[in-house]
Amino acid sequence: MRTVRDIKVFQNIPILVRAALNVPVENGKVVNDYRLRRALPTIRYLAERGARVVLISHIDPLGNTPPQGTETLEPVARALQKLVSGISFSDETVGARARAAVRNLIPGNILIMENLRRNKGEKENDRAFAKELAALGDIFVEDCFDTSHRKHASIIGVPELLPSYAGFLFEEEVQALSHARSPKHPSLAVIGGMKFSTKEAVLTTLLQTYDRVFVGGALANDFLKASGREVGRSLVSETSVDGIKKLLNNPKLILPIDSVVVGDVIVDHGPKTSALLAELVAKAKTILWNGPLGNYENGFINATSGFARAVADSNAYSVVGGGDTIAAIEGLGLLPRFSFVSTGGGAMLAYLAYGTLPGIDALK
């Protein structure tokens, strides 16, 4: 991939950047600016060289209110103003007024356009919408790894229309996850969360490349049930057990050996499982982790917290991703002690499974 280092001319050039600005907003205020801080190196690099920087992004609401496609990026613009100077906001994404705002942008300043997903053409990869977006810049920079597994207009449509480059964050993600696909041994992969259908491909790949693959969280319930163990009313996926049974036969696969149960619901992994994971961490040279362990969202955090501390204390090369996983680690103050923190959840899993993504292919 070409990166922003390969751009020859910056001064007064409108450069369209697909940025990762999808951060949590409550009551009109950004409550966690981690992704914004990760987006800054590319933004500053372009602005400091005199480009007119045009940021496009989506933002989804917390929960289901307001509905998807109605949230605004205005609070994000206000949060970015505290991190970098020269920020302004356009309440339109495309159209005559949006293009006029770009023309009036002072070189070295930054304009944030309104939420891409307010236009249905974004998710549909509508050609007309992609052309409208491309009209906002002369050069395109992809720096939003976390949506690069989506075939959306801003991910695969715009690169067909403009000279395109990878931003620093995007480049860093691809490099780190490429290393994670070829781990140093002994290696340990831990996949938590839920929904076997979204994890089957990555588990299949990891069982070929990693020495041990631990399945945790609600995802483990699917495997425990398929192996004949009692899970009561615990959360399980509505899926065929055939795919799970194929993986169960792999000797590299590890499941929880004890559980914390409330009523007849499994809510966390037990102390024996945490001790087993700690032993595997101590031996590993590479550790990959995506998805919390146990019912983290409802306060059952012991297994997740214990594993996070074990990895942070290890000498292994550690790669972690997924929103809830990162939030848990950040809450413990351990984030700087991980080798690489991916901004992607689904994108990280898809890249680990397949070695590429639609957003990467679009840049090539």
C-alpha positions in Angstrom: 0.0 0.0 0.0 1.1 3.6 -0.6 1.0 5.6 2.6 0.8 9.4 3.3 4.6 9.5 3.2 4.3 8.9 -0.6 2.1 12.0 -1.2 4.3 14.5 -3.1 2.4 17.8 -2.7 0.4 18.9 0.3 0.2 22.7 0.3 -3.4 23.9 -0.2 -4.5 20.5 -1.5 -7.9 19.3 -0.2 -7.2 15.8 1.2 -10.1 13.6 2.1 -9.5 11.4 5.1 -11.7 8.5 6.2 -11.0 8.8 9.9 -12.0 6.7 12.9 -14.2 9.1 14.8 -16.8 6.7 16.0 -16.5 7.4 19.7 -19.1 7.0 22.5 -21.2 10.1 23.1 -23.5 10.7 26.1 -25.6 13.8 26.6 -23.8 15.6 23.8 -20.3 14.9 25.1 -17.6 12.4 24.1 -17.0 10.1 27.0 -13.9 8.3 25.7 -11.5 10.0 23.3 -9.2 7.0 22.8 -9.9 6.6 19.1 -9.6 10.4 18.5 -6.1 10.3 20.0 -5.2 7.4 17.7 -6.4 9.4 14.7 -4.3 12.5 15.5 -0.9 11.5 13.9 -2.3 11.3 10.4 -4.4 14.5 10.8 -1.5 16.5 12.2 0.9 15.2 9.5 -1.3 16.5 6.8 -2.3 19.8 8.5 1.3 20.6 9.4 2.2 20.3 5.7 -0.4 22.8 4.6 -3.1 20.5 3.3 -6.8 21.4 3.7 -7.8 18.4 5.7 -11.4 17.1 5.2 -12.4 14.4 7.7 -15.3 12.0 6.9 -16.5 9.4 9.4 -19.6 7.6 10.7 -20.8 7.6 14.3 -23.3 5.2 15.8 -25.3 5.9 18.9 -24.8 4.1 22.2 -27.6 1.5 22.4 -30.5 2.0 20.1 -31.4 5.7 20.9 -31.3 7.7 18.7 -31.6 5.3 15.7 -28.6 4.6 13.6 -28.0 7.1 10.9 -29.3 10.1 12.9 -26.4 10.7 15.3 -24.2 13.8 14.7 -20.5 14.2 14.7 -20.7 17.7 16.1 -19.8 16.6 19.7 -16.8 14.8 18.2 -15.7 18.0 16.5 -15.9 19.8 19.8 -13.8 17.1 21.4 -11.2 17.3 18.7 -10.9 21.0 19.1 -9.4 20.3 22.5 -6.7 18.1 20.9 -5.7 19.9 17.8 -6.2 23.5 16.5 -8.0 24.6 13.4 -11.0 22.4 13.6 -14.4 23.4 12.1 -17.6 21.4 11.5 -19.9 21.1 8.5 -23.5 20.1 9.2 -23.7 18.5 5.8 -21.8 15.6 4.4 -22.0 16.3 0.7 -23.5 18.8 -1.7 -22.9 22.4 -2.7 -22.7 23.8 0.9 -20.2 21.0 1.8 -18.0 21.7 -1.2 -18.1 25.5 -0.5 -16.9 24.8 3.1 -14.0 22.8 1.7 -13.1 25.7 -0.7 -13.1 28.2 2.1 -10.9 26.0 4.3 -7.6 27.6 5.2 -4.5 25.5 4.4 -3.5 23.7 7.5 -7.0 23.6 9.0 -9.3 20.7 9.4 -13.0 20.4 8.5 -15.2 17.5 9.9 -18.1 16.6 7.7 -21.4 15.3 9.2 -22.1 11.6 9.8 -21.7 9.5 6.7 -24.4 7.2 7.7 -27.1 9.9 7.5 -27.0 9.1 3.8 -28.1 5.6 2.9 -25.7 5.6 0.0 -22.8 5.0 2.4 -23.8 1.5 3.5 -25.1 0.7 0.0 -21.8 1.8 -1.6 -23.8 3.9 -4.0 -21.7 5.2 -6.9 -23.3 8.6 -6.9 -22.7 9.1 -3.2 -19.1 8.0 -3.6 -18.7 10.6 -6.4 -20.1 13.3 -4.1 -17.6 12.3 -1.4 -14.7 12.3 -3.9 -15.7 15.8 -5.0 -14.6 17.0 -1.6 -10.9 16.2 -2.2 -8.1 15.7 -4.7 -6.5 12.9 -2.7 -8.0 10.2 -0.4 -6.4 8.9 2.8 -7.8 5.7 4.4 -7.2 5.8 8.1 -10.2 4.0 9.5 -9.2 0.4 10.0 -12.2 -0.5 12.2 -14.6 -0.2 9.3 -12.4 -1.5 6.5 -14.1 -4.9 6.5 -17.3 -3.1 5.2 -18.0 -2.6 1.6 -19.2 1.0 2.1 -18.9 4.0 -0.2 -16.2 5.7 1.8 -14.2 2.5 2.1 -14.2 1.0 -1.4 -16.1 3.5 -3.6 -14.0 6.6 -3.1 -10.6 4.9 -3.7 -11.8 4.1 -7.2 -12.2 7.8 -7.9 -9.1 9.4 -6.2 -5.4 8.8 -5.8 -5.5 6.8 -2.5 -3.1 6.3 0.4 -3.1 4.6 3.8 -2.8 6.8 6.9 -0.5 6.0 9.8 -3.1 4.3 12.0 -4.2 2.1 9.1 -0.7 1.2 8.2 0.1 0.4 11.8 -2.9 -1.9 12.1 -2.0 -3.9 9.0 1.6 -4.3 10.1 0.8 -5.4 13.6 -1.9 -7.8 12.7 0.3 -9.3 9.9 2.8 -10.1 12.6 0.0 -11.6 14.7 -0.9 -13.9 11.8 2.6 -15.4 12.0 3.2 -15.6 15.8 6.4 -16.5 17.6 6.0 -19.8 19.5 4.7 -20.8 22.0 1.6 -18.7 21.1 -1.7 -18.2 22.7 -4.9 -16.8 21.2 -7.9 -15.9 23.3 -11.3 -15.3 21.6 -14.2 -14.2 23.7 -17.4 -12.3 23.2 -20.4 -14.1 21.6 -21.9 -15.2 18.3 -20.1 -18.2 16.9 -21.1 -17.2 13.3 -18.8 -14.2 13.5 -15.9 -16.1 15.1 -15.9 -19.4 13.1 -13.6 -18.2 10.4 -11.0 -16.6 12.7 -11.1 -19.6 15.0 -10.5 -22.0 12.1 -7.4 -19.9 11.0 -6.0 -19.5 14.5 -6.2 -23.2 15.2 -3.9 -23.6 12.2 -1.3 -21.0 13.3 -1.4 -20.8 17.2 -0.3 -23.4 19.7 -3.2 -22.9 22.0 -6.6 -21.2 21.3 -8.9 -20.5 24.3 -12.5 -19.9 23.7 -14.1 -17.7 26.4 -17.1 -15.5 27.2 -20.5 -16.4 26.0 -18.9 -18.0 23.0 -17.6 -20.7 25.3 -21.2 -21.7 26.1 -21.7 -22.8 22.5 -18.7 -25.1 22.7 -19.6 -26.4 26.2 -23.1 -27.3 25.1 -21.9 -28.9 21.9 -19.5 -31.0 23.9 -22.3 -32.3 26.1 -21.8 -30.2 29.2 -24.7 -28.5 31.0 -25.1 -24.8 30.5 -28.6 -24.2 31.9 -30.1 -21.0 30.7 -26.8 -19.5 29.7 -26.6 -17.4 26.6 -25.9 -19.6 23.5 -25.9 -18.8 19.8 -28.7 -19.9 17.5 -26.5 -21.9 15.2 -25.8 -25.3 13.9 -23.4 -27.3 16.1 -21.7 -29.0 13.1 -19.1 -26.2 12.7 -18.5 -26.2 16.5 -18.0 -29.9 16.6 -15.4 -29.8 13.8 -13.4 -27.4 16.0 -13.9 -29.3 19.2 -11.8 -32.2 17.8 -8.8 -29.9 17.5 -6.3 -30.7 20.3 -5.2 -27.0 20.3 -8.6 -25.8 21.4 -9.1 -25.0 25.1 -12.4 -24.4 26.9 -13.1 -23.2 30.4 -12.7 -25.9 33.1 -14.8 -24.2 35.7 -17.5 -21.5 35.8 -19.1 -19.0 38.1 -22.8 -19.6 38.0 -25.7 -17.4 39.2 -28.9 -19.4 39.3 -28.5 -21.6 36.3 -26.7 -19.1 34.2 -22.9 -19.1 33.6 -21.7 -15.5 34.2 -17.9 -15.9 34.4 -15.0 -18.3 34.2 -13.9 -19.8 37.5 -10.6 -19.5 39.4 -9.2 -22.8 37.9 -9.7 -21.4 34.4 -8.0 -18.2 35.3 -5.1 -20.1 36.8 -4.8 -22.2 33.6 -4.8 -19.0 31.4 -2.1 -17.5 33.6 0.1 -20.6 33.1 -0.3 -20.4 29.3 0.4 -16.6 29.4 3.7 -17.2 31.3 4.9 -19.6 28.6 3.8 -17.6 25.6 5.9 -15.4 23.3 2.9 -14.2 21.4 -0.6 -13.5 22.9 -3.6 -12.5 20.8 -6.8 -11.4 22.5 -10.2 -10.3 21.2 -13.4 -10.2 23.3 -14.1 -10.1 27.0 -14.3 -13.2 29.2 -17.5 -13.8 31.1 -20.5 -11.5 31.3 -18.3 -8.5 31.4 -21.1 -6.0 30.5 -23.1 -6.9 33.6 -20.2 -6.6 36.0 -18.8 -10.1 36.1 -15.2 -8.9 35.4 -12.9 -11.2 37.4 -11.8 -13.5 34.6 -11.3 -10.6 32.2 -9.4 -8.5 34.7 -7.3 -11.4 35.8 -6.3 -12.3 32.3 -5.5 -8.6 31.5 -3.2 -8.3 34.4 -1.4 -11.6 33.5 -0.8 -10.4 29.9 0.3 -7.0 31.1 2.9 -8.6 33.4 4.2 -11.0 30.8 7.1 -10.5 28.4 5.1 -11.7 25.4 4.3 -9.7 22.3 0.6 -8.9 23.0 -2.1 -7.8 20.5 -5.5 -6.9 21.8 -8.7 -5.6 20.1 -12.4 -5.2 20.5 -14.2 -2.3 22.1 -15.3 -4.0 25.4 -11.8 -5.6 25.7 -10.0 -2.3 25.3 -12.4 -0.6 27.7 -11.7 -3.3 30.3 -8.0 -2.9 30.0 -8.2 0.8 29.9 -10.3 0.8 33.1 -7.5 -1.1 34.8 -4.9 1.4 33.6 -3.0 -1.4 31.7 -3.4 -0.3 28.1 0.2 1.0 27.7 1.6 -2.4 28.8 0.2 -4.2 25.7 2.4 -4.3 22.6 -0.4 -3.3 20.2 -4.0 -2.2 20.7 -6.2 -2.5 17.6 -9.0 -0.1 17.0 -10.9 -2.8 15.1 -13.2 -5.5 16.5 -14.9 -7.1 13.6 -12.2 -5.8 11.2 -9.4 -7.3 13.3 -11.1 -10.7 13.4 -11.7 -10.6 9.6 -8.1 -9.6 8.9 -6.8 -12.4 11.1 -9.1 -14.9 9.3 -8.5 -13.9 5.7 -5.3 -11.8 5.6 -6.9 -8.9 3.8 -10.0 -6.7 3.9 -12.1 -4.8 1.3 -10.6 -1.5 2.5 -7.1 -2.9 2.0 -7.8 -4.3 -1.4 -9.3 -0.9 -2.5 -6.0 0.8 -1.7 -4.1 -1.7 -3.8 
